[in-house]
């Protein structure tokens, strides 16, 4: 069983809350966030590359176990957009609501729900105390809803429609962690590292 501190390489409060919620079951693990203090240029071409860039940037400064993630939604009808650019798809300094509305506007002429298919992907990169890299990547299929629904979650959760007819933002954090790619990736991380 791992005991000690894991540093999250994220400045996203929604991601931090989800990861802390999942790892909170172990009182032996201190979870802190550092990315907000470090300027990191995400130049990768995949979720895995960007997760590694973030993790290495923080690890090289503190030499402690770090956990980074990169995630996004990929829309089939838009050739995989926004993908790795999900956080800055609508431009710099935009809110989650701005990004959702921007994507909905790009898809306004796609009126067949079955042509609004997409998947959400999360890749976690964990660098352990010895500097070894571990990756955990998971995806979830869904569709882009026609309008936002729900008040929970973050990012594209209000427009990511699940097969049960609910958007991710309509789920509690506990419900979301059971089905989301981040939740699945965290479970894989816990199973291997803990």
C-alpha positions as CSV (number, residue, x, y, z in Angstrom):
1,X,0.0,0.0,0.0
2,X,1.4,3.4,-1.0
3,X,1.8,5.9,1.8
4,X,2.8,9.4,1.3
5,X,2.1,12.4,-0.9
6,X,0.9,12.4,-4.5
7,X,1.1,15.7,-6.3
8,X,-1.7,16.4,-8.8
9,X,-0.5,18.3,-11.9
10,X,-3.6,20.2,-12.5
11,X,-5.0,23.7,-12.0
12,X,-8.6,22.5,-12.8
13,X,-10.6,22.5,-9.7
14,X,-13.2,20.0,-11.1
15,X,-10.5,17.4,-11.9
16,X,-8.8,17.9,-8.6
17,X,-12.2,17.3,-6.8
18,X,-12.9,14.1,-8.7
19,X,-9.4,12.7,-8.1
20,X,-9.4,13.6,-4.4
21,X,-12.9,12.1,-4.0
22,X,-11.7,8.8,-5.5
23,X,-8.4,8.7,-3.6
24,X,-9.9,10.1,-0.4
25,X,-10.6,6.5,0.7
26,X,-7.0,6.2,1.8
27,X,-6.0,8.4,4.7
28,X,-2.4,7.5,4.1
29,X,-2.3,9.6,0.8
30,X,-1.9,13.3,0.8
31,X,-3.2,14.8,-2.4
32,X,-2.0,18.3,-3.3
33,X,-2.0,20.4,-6.5
34,X,1.0,22.1,-8.0
35,X,0.4,22.8,-11.7
36,X,-1.1,26.2,-11.1
37,X,2.3,27.3,-9.8
38,X,4.2,26.1,-12.9
39,X,3.8,27.3,-16.5
40,X,3.5,24.2,-18.7
41,X,3.3,24.4,-22.5
42,X,1.2,21.4,-23.6
43,X,2.7,20.7,-27.0
44,X,1.8,17.0,-27.4
45,X,-0.2,15.6,-30.2
46,X,-2.1,13.0,-28.1
47,X,-3.7,12.9,-24.6
48,X,-0.8,10.6,-23.5
49,X,1.9,13.0,-24.7
50,X,0.3,16.0,-22.9
51,X,-0.2,14.0,-19.7
52,X,3.5,13.1,-19.7
53,X,4.5,16.7,-20.4
54,X,2.6,17.9,-17.4
55,X,3.8,15.1,-15.1
56,X,7.5,15.5,-16.1
57,X,7.4,19.3,-15.7
58,X,6.2,19.0,-12.1
59,X,8.3,15.9,-11.3
60,X,11.5,17.6,-12.4
61,X,10.9,20.4,-10.0
62,X,9.8,18.5,-6.9
63,X,11.1,14.9,-7.3
64,X,8.0,13.4,-5.6
65,X,5.3,11.1,-7.0
66,X,3.1,13.1,-9.4
67,X,-0.2,12.4,-11.2
68,X,-1.2,14.3,-14.3
69,X,-4.1,13.8,-16.7
70,X,-5.1,15.1,-20.1
71,X,-8.6,14.6,-21.3
72,X,-11.1,15.8,-23.8
73,X,-14.1,15.1,-25.9
74,X,-13.7,13.9,-29.5
75,X,-16.7,14.4,-31.9
76,X,-16.9,12.0,-34.8
77,X,-18.7,14.4,-37.1
78,X,-16.0,17.0,-36.5
79,X,-13.1,14.7,-37.3
80,X,-12.2,14.2,-33.6
81,X,-12.5,17.9,-32.6
82,X,-12.0,19.3,-30.1
83,X,-9.8,16.4,-28.9
84,X,-6.6,17.5,-27.2
85,X,-7.6,21.1,-27.7
86,X,-10.8,20.7,-25.6
87,X,-9.8,23.2,-22.9
88,X,-8.9,26.0,-25.3
89,X,-11.4,25.1,-28.1
90,X,-13.4,28.3,-27.9
91,X,-10.3,30.4,-27.3
92,X,-8.2,31.4,-24.3
93,X,-9.7,32.4,-21.0
94,X,-13.2,30.9,-21.8
95,X,-15.5,29.3,-19.3
96,X,-16.8,25.7,-19.4
97,X,-20.1,27.2,-20.5
98,X,-18.5,29.1,-23.3
99,X,-16.8,26.0,-24.6
100,X,-20.0,24.0,-24.5
101,X,-21.9,26.7,-26.3
102,X,-19.1,27.0,-28.9
103,X,-19.3,23.2,-29.6
104,X,-23.1,23.2,-29.7
105,X,-23.0,26.1,-32.3
106,X,-20.5,24.2,-34.5
107,X,-22.9,21.2,-34.4
108,X,-26.2,23.2,-34.9
109,X,-26.8,21.7,-38.4
110,X,-26.4,18.1,-37.2
111,X,-30.0,17.4,-36.1
112,X,-29.8,13.6,-36.1
113,X,-28.7,12.5,-32.6
114,X,-27.1,9.4,-34.0
115,X,-24.7,11.6,-36.0
116,X,-23.7,13.5,-32.9
117,X,-21.6,10.5,-31.6
118,X,-18.5,11.2,-29.6
119,X,-16.2,9.8,-27.0
120,X,-14.5,11.3,-24.0
121,X,-11.0,10.2,-23.2
122,X,-8.7,10.6,-20.2
123,X,-5.1,9.6,-20.0
124,X,-3.4,9.6,-16.6
125,X,0.4,9.7,-16.3
126,X,1.8,8.7,-12.9
127,X,5.5,9.3,-12.3
128,X,6.6,7.4,-9.2
129,X,9.3,8.3,-6.7
130,X,12.0,6.6,-8.8
131,X,10.9,8.5,-12.0
132,X,9.2,5.6,-13.6
133,X,6.3,6.5,-15.9
134,X,2.9,4.7,-15.7
135,X,0.0,5.4,-18.1
136,X,-3.7,4.7,-17.7
137,X,-6.0,5.7,-20.6
138,X,-9.8,5.1,-20.8
139,X,-12.6,6.3,-23.0
140,X,-16.4,6.6,-22.8
141,X,-18.7,6.7,-25.8
142,X,-21.7,9.0,-25.9
143,X,-23.4,11.7,-28.0
144,X,-23.4,15.5,-27.9
145,X,-26.8,16.7,-26.5
146,X,-28.7,19.5,-28.2
147,X,-28.5,21.7,-25.1
148,X,-26.8,21.7,-21.7
149,X,-28.3,19.7,-18.9
150,X,-27.3,19.4,-15.2
151,X,-25.4,21.5,-12.7
152,X,-22.7,19.1,-11.7
153,X,-19.3,18.2,-13.2
154,X,-17.2,20.5,-15.4
155,X,-15.9,20.8,-18.9
156,X,-18.2,19.3,-21.5
157,X,-20.2,17.3,-18.9
158,X,-23.4,19.3,-19.4
159,X,-23.6,18.3,-23.1
160,X,-22.0,14.8,-23.0
161,X,-25.1,12.5,-23.3
162,X,-24.9,9.0,-21.9
163,X,-26.7,5.9,-23.3
164,X,-29.2,6.2,-20.4
165,X,-30.4,9.6,-21.6
166,X,-28.6,11.7,-18.9
167,X,-25.8,14.1,-19.4
168,X,-22.7,13.6,-17.2
169,X,-23.5,16.9,-15.4
170,X,-26.7,15.4,-14.1
171,X,-24.8,12.7,-12.1
172,X,-23.4,13.1,-8.6
173,X,-19.6,13.0,-8.4
174,X,-19.9,9.4,-7.0
175,X,-22.1,8.3,-10.0
176,X,-19.9,10.1,-12.5
177,X,-16.7,8.4,-11.1
178,X,-18.3,5.0,-11.7
179,X,-18.8,5.6,-15.5
180,X,-16.4,8.5,-16.6
181,X,-13.1,7.8,-18.3
182,X,-11.3,9.7,-15.5
183,X,-13.0,7.5,-12.9
184,X,-12.0,4.3,-14.9
185,X,-8.5,5.5,-15.3
186,X,-8.2,6.3,-11.6
187,X,-9.4,2.8,-10.7
188,X,-6.8,1.3,-13.0
189,X,-4.2,3.5,-11.4
190,X,-5.3,2.5,-7.9
191,X,-5.3,-1.2,-8.8
192,X,-1.8,-1.1,-10.2
193,X,-0.1,1.4,-7.8
194,X,-1.9,0.8,-4.5
